[in-house]
Amino acid sequence: MTDRAFAVVRAGALTTVQDLGRYGHAHLGVPRSGALDPPALRLVNRLVGNPAGAAALETTLGGCAVRPRCPVVVAVTGAPCAVSVDGRPVAWGAAVRVPAGAVLDIGPAVRGVRAYVGFGGGIAVEPVLGSRSTDLLSGLGPAPLRDGEVVPLGPPAGRPAPVDWTPAPAPPAELVLRIRLGPRDDWFTPAALRTLVTRVYRVSSASNRIGLRTEGPPLERAVRDELPSEGVVTGAVQVPPDGRPVVFLSDHPTTGGYPVAAVVMERDLPAAAQSAPGTPVRFVPVRHQGTRAQQDPNERPLPLTRSTTVK
């Protein structure tokens, strides 16, 4: 194996290889996958001089440790955490040169859930359907990191970006998820829909890359029939038999047989990915107005009526 690689010293609770995902294969039953916090992935790649979609490591809560076999530029973004090289503290959110044979240690998340570790040249595992991402649902892509394995790196692609400071949005004390109701909101009682948009839920410890599970008041169904499986999108708020909403994330199935009461706006999903168990969650319905380029300033809460249902 080439010397452009690193050995895994400590794999951590769940560390996976992620890029921006494999688009365009939902009709084959293949999820998009990819980084749960795409802005953090793009930033870490910019810091080390990679293209925005280069593959990096996504850690979960406990961090990881690796030993490069070659000198390499690295950076860490996403959840703030302690970073060290051979026990010496180095900067989080900045490019750092790591000598060959040194141990790069990414500590547990101080806030948030997922950190992103970028390497100059990117991680060069074999792509599957155009992506190097690990997909926990379908099993595509490389398996989660294991202690002792060796992971290949690509050749350096560019110069690290000079920065004075790195934006580090803090994980929210309260997660606000803006939603558009539908397509199956009419399968729930009016009282259930009021509950969804007025009560506070909490992030469940059972959450994972497939979905953010919530704890809180169950939503009562108005329609008790079985729903034939239909396509679902990232951000879909699906309601399983226990009535607690689940927000689908990157590794979600492409079809589902439980009703989807709403869909979360995609720009809110990175914050969902960084929300630790116990974080309060509020679902807020919004309306789009104007052209696509004008929508953001004009988003406003919706009145809770059936006429707002997206069909």
N, C-alpha and C positions, 0 to 999 in steps of 0.2 A: 504493500500500500504506500502511496505517496506520503512524503513527510508533511504535506499540507493537510493536517488532520488534527483532531484532539482526542484524548482519551477521557472517558467519563470516570471521575473519581467518586463523586456522590451524585446519584441520579435525582434524588429528591422525591417528594410524594408523587408528582406527576409532571414530568418535563417532556415536552414534545417538540418536534420540528414543525414550524408553521411558516407559510408565506401568505399571500393574499387569497389563496383558495383556488379550487378548480370549478370554474364557472361553465355553464352550458351543458351539464350532464344530468340534470334533474329528471329528464325523460327516461334515463336509464336507471333511476333510483339511487343516483350518487349525490350525496349532499355537497354543498359548496365547501364546507370545512374552512380552513384558514384561521388566521389570528383572530382571537375574540376582541382584541383591542387594536384595530388596524392603524389608528393614528400613532400608537406607541411603536408598532412595527415599522411604519414609514419613517418615523423619527430616528429610531436606532440605526436603520440602514443609511439614512443621510449622515448621521454622525460618523460612521465608519467608511463612507465613500462608496456605498453599494447602490444599485438601482432600488427604487422604493419597494419592489415586490420580492427582493431576495429573501431566501429562507433564513430564519433565525430560530433560536430556542425560545419557547414559551414555558416559564416555570409556574408552579402553582403553590402559593403560600410559603413553602419551605425552602425555595431556592435550589441550587445545585452547585457542584464544583467540577471543573474540568482542567486537564493539563494539556496545553497545546504542544504539538511536536515541532512547531516552527514558530518563529516570531510572528505575532499577529496583532492587529489593532482590533480592540473590542470596545463595546459600549453597552450600557444597561439602561433601559427605560421602563415605562409602565409603573408597576407598584414600587414605590421607594423602598430601598433596602440597603444594607451595608454591602460594600464590594471591597474585596481585598485581593492582593497578588502576593503569594507566599507569606500571608499573614500581615502584610502591610496595607493599611487602608488606602484606597484610591477613590477617585471621583465617581459618583453615580451621575448619569446623564451627560457624560463627556467621553471623547475618544481616549483610550488608554492603550499604550503599547505593552504587550505581555511577552516576555522572553520565552523562548523554547524551553520546555521542561518546568516552567513555573506553574503553580496551582492558582487558577482564577476561581475564587469562591464568591458565589452570590448568596447572600444570607437570606433569612426569612423576611417576608414582606412586613415592613413596619406599618404601612397602611395599604389597603387594597388587597388584591389577590394574586395578580399575574404580572410577572416581570418578563421583559424581553431582552435577550442577550444576542447582540449582533456581532458578527465576525467579519473583518475585511475579506471580501471575496465570497461571502455567504456560505451556507452549508450546502454541500454538493452531493447529497444523496440522490439516487435516481428518481426523476420525476415520474409520476403516475397520472395519466390523463392530464398532462400539462401542469401539474402542481407537485411540490415536494411536501405538502402538508400531511400530517398524521390525521387520519379520520377515525375517531374511536368507535363510531357507529358501524361503518362498513368494513373497517379493518384495512382500508387502502392507505398507502404511504408507509413510511417507516414506523416501527413499533415505538412506544414510549421508551425514553432512554433507560438503559440498564447499566449498573456499575460494571466497569471494566471494558465496555465496548469502545470501539474507535470509530469516529465520525469524520468523513472527509470534508475538506474545505475547498472552495474554488479559488482561482487566482485573484489577486487584488484587482478591483475594477476601477478604482478612482481614489482621489485623495480625500482623507477625512475632512469633514466640514468644520471650519473654525467657528466657534460659538462663544458668546460672552455669558449666556445663560441658557438653560434648557427649560422649556415650559413643563411644569409638572402639576397638572390639575389633580387636586386632592380627591380621593374617592369620596363620594357624597355622604354626608351624615344622614341624609334622607334621599333615596333614589326616586326621582320623578320621571315616570315613563309616559311620554305623550303618545296617545293612541288614536286611531281611527276605528270606530265601531264597525263590526261586520267581519266576514260575510255572514256569520251565523248568529248574530246577536238576537235574532227573532226566535231562537231556540231557548232563550232564557226569559224569565219573568221580568217585568218592569222593576220589581223590587231588587232582583239580582243585579240588574244593570246599575241601579242606584248604588248598591253595595260596592260594585266594582269601582265606581268612580268617586265614592265618598269615604270609604273605609280605608284604614291603613293596614297593609299586609307587611310581612317580613320575609327576608331572603332565607330560604331553608338550607340547612346543612346538606341536604340531598341534592343540591344544585351541582351541575357539571357542565361540560362543553356542549352537551346536547340541549340542555334547557335550564333556565333559572326557575327553580321551583319556589313556591311561596307558601307561607303559613298565614292563616287568617280565616275570615268567615267564608264558608262555602257558598257557591252560586247555585241557586235553584233553577233547574231546567223547567221550561214551559212545554217542551216537546220531549217525550220519553222514547221516541222511536230510535232505532239504530241508524246512525249516519253512515252511508257508504263511504269508503275511503276516497278522499279527494286531495288534491295538491295543497301543500302548505308552504309558506315562505318563512324566511328568517324574520324573527320578530313577531310571528303569530302567537297570540295569547290563546292557547288551547286549554280546554277545561275537561280534565278526566273525570271519572265517576265520583271521586271524592269531593269535587266541586272547587278545588283550590287551583287558581290559574297557574299555568306553566308558560313561560316566555321562551320560545324556541331560539336557540343560539346556533352557532356555525355548524355543529355536527348533527343538527336535527334531521329526522326522516323527511323524505320528500313528499310523502303522503301520510294522512292520518285519518282515523275514524272517529275522533271526538270533535265536537263542535268548536270552532274558533270564534270567540266572542269579539275579538278586536285584533289589530295589528299595531305593534309599537313602531314608531318612527326610527329608521335605521340609525340616525345620528345619536340616538339615546342608548344604543346597545353597548358601546364601549364602556360607559359608566356602569351598566348592568354587569358586565364582565368583571369589573373591579370592585363590586359590592360584596362585602364579606357576609357570611351567615349572621342573621340578626339585624341587618340593616333594614330600616323601615322603607316600604315601597308604596308609592301612590301612583295610581293610573289616572291620567288627566286627558280627557278627549279634546281634540283640537280640530279646527277647520282650516283648509288651504284656500287662499284667495289669490288672484292674479296669476301671472305667468310663473313658470318653474323658477326662473331666476329671481322672482320677487316674493316667493312664498315665505321665506324665513321671517321677515319683519312683520308679516301679517297673520301669523298663526295666533289663534285665540281660542279660549275654551268654547266648547259646544254646549248648547242647551241639550239636556238629555231627552230626546224625543225619537220616535221611530223614524222620522224623516231623515235623521242623520245616518242611518244605516248605509254602509257601503255594500253594494251588490255587485 
